[in-house]
Amino acid sequence: MFAADPSTGMAYAADPTTGVTYASDATGTIYAADPSTGTTFASDPTSGVMYAADALGGLYAADPSSGSSFAADPTTGVLYAADAAGGLYAADPTTGATYASDPTTGVLYAADAAGGLYAADPTTGAMYASDPTTGVLYAADAAGGLYAADPTTGATYASDPTTGVLYAADASGGMYAADPNTGTVYAADPTSGTLSAADAVGNFYSADPTTGLTFASDATSGVLYTSDASGAVYAADPNTGTICASDPTTGYIYSADPTGSVYGADPATGAVWQVA
């Protein structure tokens, strides 16, 4: 069946086999409706964009000039799009979330209503996120390593999934590590170069690479130890007031008690003498 209205320029047709009805207007726009599926179609003669709607209320569009296509889900309200390069996009007006995929790299992107940004790279297994409130950037790799960077403070953080060791660095170049398995913590001072460590029982250690000095404290006895670049070793016992030292050249060991008495000992011969 066919019909034409010269006053409006409209033309109509119906396909008796499929039941689809067609129409066109004076501008060249073409329409179609399929009563068996409830689907309707239209084309815009100016832009060339083609539109469709299904019986559930789903809306669709395709732009042949750009290769882009669009769809809207009537149940969820989610909007979808695809470009000629294969990029896929989605937006959920209910949650404010948006999504995109890069057809070249395969990387998936998302953003939430609060401004949080997310990315996942299926090739490497890496994932990324940014916190819009703090500005902190997060990352995780395929091995389970976790990373964070705070652009406000300049601090960076990392965790080793194999050892469980946690690492951190501050804006001044200070570096830190903590081993939850042993309870040991470490630090490096970027100004002096001094390296420090403390273990789970409270023993403390430090080393100055510039001077060659090392220090240690025994948490149980309270004794303090130090050594210099020449190899001399010193100890101080705050409980007794005794101070000890070793001479790396002779091997002699000296000690002084709170009374001011000084003694020497030669481990090689077993000789002991009073110096003062």
C-alpha positions in Angstrom: 0.0 0.0 0.0 1.2 3.5 -0.9 0.0 7.0 -0.1 1.2 10.5 -0.8 0.1 13.9 0.5 1.1 16.6 -2.0 0.2 19.4 0.5 2.8 18.3 3.0 5.2 16.3 0.8 4.6 13.2 2.9 4.8 9.8 1.3 3.8 6.5 2.9 4.2 2.8 2.1 3.4 -0.5 3.8 5.1 -3.8 3.2 2.4 -6.5 3.2 5.0 -9.3 3.8 6.8 -7.9 6.8 4.1 -5.5 8.0 6.7 -2.7 8.2 5.4 0.8 7.4 7.5 3.5 5.8 7.2 7.3 5.5 9.2 10.2 4.2 8.6 13.9 4.6 9.4 16.9 2.4 12.8 17.4 3.9 13.9 13.9 2.9 13.6 12.4 6.4 12.8 8.7 6.2 10.8 6.8 8.8 9.9 3.1 9.4 7.9 1.2 12.0 7.8 -2.5 12.6 4.6 -3.4 14.4 5.7 -7.0 15.0 8.8 -5.9 17.1 7.6 -2.4 18.2 10.8 -1.0 16.6 10.8 2.4 14.9 13.5 4.0 12.7 14.3 7.4 11.3 17.1 9.0 9.3 18.1 12.7 9.3 18.8 13.9 5.7 20.9 16.8 6.8 23.3 15.0 9.2 22.8 11.5 7.8 22.3 10.3 11.4 20.1 7.2 11.7 17.9 6.7 14.8 16.0 3.7 16.2 13.8 2.9 19.2 12.7 -0.6 20.4 9.5 -1.7 22.1 11.2 -1.4 25.6 12.1 2.2 25.1 15.7 1.7 24.1 17.1 4.5 21.9 19.8 4.1 19.3 21.7 6.3 16.9 24.4 5.9 14.3 26.4 8.7 12.5 27.8 7.3 9.2 30.0 10.4 8.7 31.9 9.9 12.0 31.4 6.2 12.5 30.0 6.8 15.9 27.0 4.9 17.4 25.0 5.6 20.5 22.5 3.7 22.7 20.4 4.4 25.8 19.2 1.6 28.1 15.7 2.4 29.3 15.9 0.2 32.4 19.1 1.5 33.9 19.3 4.9 32.1 22.9 4.1 31.1 24.1 5.8 27.9 26.5 4.0 25.6 28.7 5.2 22.7 31.3 3.8 20.3 33.5 5.6 17.8 35.0 4.6 14.5 38.3 3.6 16.1 36.6 1.1 18.3 36.6 3.2 21.5 33.7 2.3 23.8 32.1 4.8 26.3 29.3 4.7 28.9 27.7 7.1 31.3 25.4 6.3 34.2 23.3 9.4 35.0 22.0 7.7 38.2 25.5 7.4 39.8 27.3 10.0 37.8 29.9 7.4 36.7 31.5 7.4 33.3 33.5 4.7 31.5 35.7 4.5 28.5 38.0 2.0 26.8 41.0 2.7 24.5 40.9 0.3 21.5 44.6 0.8 20.8 46.0 0.1 24.3 43.1 -1.8 25.7 43.2 0.4 28.8 39.9 0.8 30.6 39.0 4.2 32.2 36.3 5.2 34.7 35.3 8.3 36.7 32.8 8.7 39.5 30.5 11.5 40.5 33.0 12.7 43.2 35.7 13.2 40.6 37.6 10.0 41.3 39.5 8.7 38.3 40.4 5.0 37.7 42.2 3.0 35.0 43.0 -0.7 34.4 45.5 -2.0 31.9 44.6 -5.7 31.1 47.9 -6.1 29.2 50.0 -5.5 32.2 47.5 -6.2 34.9 48.2 -2.7 36.4 45.4 -0.6 38.0 45.4 3.1 38.9 43.1 5.4 40.9 43.2 9.0 42.1 41.4 10.4 45.2 39.7 13.7 44.3 39.6 14.8 47.9 43.2 14.3 48.9 44.8 14.2 45.4 46.6 11.0 46.3 47.4 8.7 43.4 47.2 4.9 43.8 48.5 2.0 41.6 48.7 -1.8 41.8 50.6 -4.1 39.6 49.8 -7.7 38.5 52.1 -9.1 41.1 50.1 -7.5 43.9 52.5 -4.6 44.5 50.7 -1.5 45.8 51.9 2.1 45.3 50.7 5.6 46.3 51.9 9.1 45.7 50.7 12.3 47.5 51.4 15.3 45.3 50.5 17.7 48.2 53.3 16.4 50.5 55.6 14.8 47.9 55.5 11.5 49.8 55.5 8.2 47.9 54.6 4.7 49.2 55.1 1.1 48.0 54.6 -2.4 49.3 56.4 -5.5 48.2 53.8 -8.4 47.8 56.6 -11.0 48.1 58.3 -9.9 51.3 55.5 -7.7 52.7 58.0 -4.9 53.2 56.5 -1.4 53.2 58.5 1.5 51.6 58.1 5.3 51.8 59.9 8.4 50.7 59.3 12.0 51.5 59.7 15.2 49.5 63.1 15.9 51.0 64.5 12.6 49.8 64.2 10.7 53.1 63.6 7.0 52.6 61.9 4.6 55.0 61.1 0.9 55.1 59.2 -1.4 57.5 59.3 -5.2 57.6 56.1 -6.5 59.4 57.6 -10.0 59.4 60.5 -9.0 61.7 59.2 -5.8 63.1 62.3 -3.9 61.8 62.0 -0.4 60.6 64.6 1.5 58.5 65.3 5.1 57.6 67.8 7.1 55.5 68.5 10.8 56.2 69.0 12.6 52.8 70.9 15.5 54.4 73.4 13.6 56.5 73.2 10.3 54.6 72.8 8.5 58.0 71.1 5.1 57.9 69.0 4.1 60.9 67.2 1.0 61.9 65.3 -0.4 64.9 64.1 -3.9 65.5 61.1 -5.4 67.2 62.7 -5.6 70.6 63.8 -2.0 70.6 67.4 -2.3 69.6 68.5 0.8 67.6 71.2 1.0 64.9 72.6 3.8 62.8 75.5 4.3 60.3 77.0 7.5 58.9 78.6 6.7 55.5 80.3 10.1 55.4 82.3 9.5 58.6 82.2 5.8 58.8 80.7 5.9 62.3 78.2 3.3 63.4 76.0 3.2 66.5 73.9 0.6 68.2 71.9 0.4 71.4 71.0 -2.9 73.2 67.4 -2.6 74.4 67.9 -5.3 77.0 71.1 -4.1 78.7 71.0 -0.5 77.7 74.6 -0.7 76.6 75.5 1.8 73.8 78.0 0.8 71.1 79.8 2.8 68.4 82.6 2.2 66.0 84.6 4.6 63.8 86.2 4.4 60.3 89.5 3.1 61.7 87.8 0.1 63.2 87.9 1.2 66.8 84.9 -0.1 68.8 83.5 1.7 71.9 80.8 0.8 74.4 79.2 2.6 77.3 77.1 0.9 80.0 74.8 3.5 81.7 73.9 1.0 84.4 77.5 0.8 85.7 79.0 3.9 84.2 81.7 1.9 82.6 83.2 2.9 79.2 85.1 0.5 77.0 87.2 0.9 73.8 89.2 -1.3 71.5 92.4 -0.1 69.6 92.2 -1.6 66.1 96.0 -1.2 65.7 97.2 -3.0 68.9 94.1 -5.0 69.6 94.2 -3.7 73.2 90.9 -3.2 75.0 90.6 -0.3 77.5 87.9 0.4 80.1 87.2 3.2 82.5 84.9 3.0 85.5 83.0 5.9 87.3 85.9 6.4 89.8 88.2 7.4 86.9 90.2 4.2 87.0 91.4 3.1 83.5 92.5 -0.4 82.7 94.0 -2.1 79.7 93.9 -5.7 78.5 95.7 -7.5 75.7 93.5 -10.4 74.5 96.5 -11.9 72.7 98.5 -12.5 75.9 95.8 -12.2 78.6 97.7 -9.4 80.3 95.7 -6.8 82.2 97.1 -3.6 83.6 95.9 -0.4 85.2 96.6 2.7 83.2 95.3 5.3 85.7 
